[in-house]
Amino acid sequence: MHKGFVLVAFLGLVVAGYLFITYTSPIPITCVAGEGCKTVQASHFSSFFGIPTPAYGIIYYLALGIFGALWQKNSSKLFNLALTILTSSGLAISIFLSYLEAFVVHAWCSWCVTSAILTVVAFIINWRVVSNHDTHI
């Protein structure tokens, strides 16, 4: 088990789960700074293919948690490749969504930024693990 991946996955599930609940119920979203979360939630980018964006986050963090729980120092190259694809895809999507917040929606959601930071952390952990810089976080 890799505690770093599991911790990031847990925190990400909390964030994505909260966002999913507020996106799919009448519970109002609470934003740390201003009204950015409400603006992002009201944008047409709050869902893709009719599925709330946080649902994709839940899937990502569940997959990350499973990989983290199954990870071992001697994990196969295929396993590490799949983990690299997962974290790289998560990073690319987070960059894209952050771009949309900054340049299209013109509002920042503190929950979304937190998720993006967690995705960057997962990517960095993965880079360190697959490049053998750190195998015991």
N, C-alpha and C positions, 0 to 999 in steps of 0.2 A: 504494500500500500504506500502511496505517496501522499503524505499529510498536506503538502502544499496544494496539490490539485483538489484534494477532498475539501479543504477549507475554502478555497476559492469557489468550488462548486456549491458548497453549502450557502455561502454568503450570496452568491449569484442567484440561487434558488429563492432565497428570502426576498431579494430585490425583484426578480422577475415574477415571483408569486404575488407579491404586493401589487405590482403593476397590473398583472392579469386580473386580479380581483377588482381593482378600481376601474379597469377598462371594460369589464363585463358585468358590473353591478352598479347600482345607484350610489354606492359609497363614493364620496368625493375624494379626489386625490389630494394628498398633502405634499406641498413642495417646500423644500428648505429655503429657497430664495425666490420670492415673488410668485408670479403667475405662470412661469415658463412651463411647468408640468401640465397645467390645464391647456395651454396653447398647443403644446406638442400632442397631447391626448386628443384634442379637437381637430388636428390636422388630418388630411387624408392619408398621411404616411403612418397613421397609428394602426393600420392593418395592411396586410399583403395577402392577396387572393382570398379576401374575406375572413382571414384569421388574424386576431389581434397580435400585434408585433411581440408583446411579451410572451406569447405562447411559444414562439420560436426560441426565445431566451430560455424558457423552462426546458425545452428539448435539449438545447446546447448544454446547459449546466447539468442536466441529468446525465447526458453522455459523458461530460467531463468527469463527473463524480464516479461513474462506472469505470472509466479508464483509470482514474486515480486509485480506486479501490483495487483494481486488478493489476496495477503496475508493480513490477518487481525490478530489482537491479539487473537481472538477466533477461528482461523482456526482449522479445524478438524484434528484429528490424521492421517487420511488417506491422507489429503492434505500435512501435515508435513512429512509423510512417503515418499510420492512421491517426495517432494522437497529434502529430504535426499538422496533418491536413485539418483536423478538427480545430485546433487552436489558431491556425492560420486563417481558416475560413471565418472563425469567430472574430478575429482581429479585423479582417477585411470588411465584414458586415458592420462592425462597430465604427470603423472609420467612415464608411458610407453613411450610416445613420447620424453620426456626429456632423458630417458635412451637411446633411439635410437640415439638422437643427440650426447650424450656424448660417447657412447661405440661402436656404429655401423657406424654412419656417420662421427663422429669425427669433428663436426662443430656445432656451436651454432647460432641460428637465434634469434636476439634480439626481433623480433615480436612474435616469438613462446614462448620465455621466458616470455615476458610480458603477453601473454595469460595464461601461466601456473601460473603466480603469481596471476592473476585475478581469476583463478579457485580456488587457495588456499584461497584467500580472501572470495570467495563465500562459500566455505566449512566451513570456520571459522564462518562466519556470520550465516550460517545454524545451526552449532553446538550451537552457543550462543542462537539462537532463540528457537530451539527445546528443549534445556535444561533449558529454561526460565531464562537465565542469562541476556538477553537483548532483549527487545521487542519493542524498539522505536528508532532504528537507522534509 
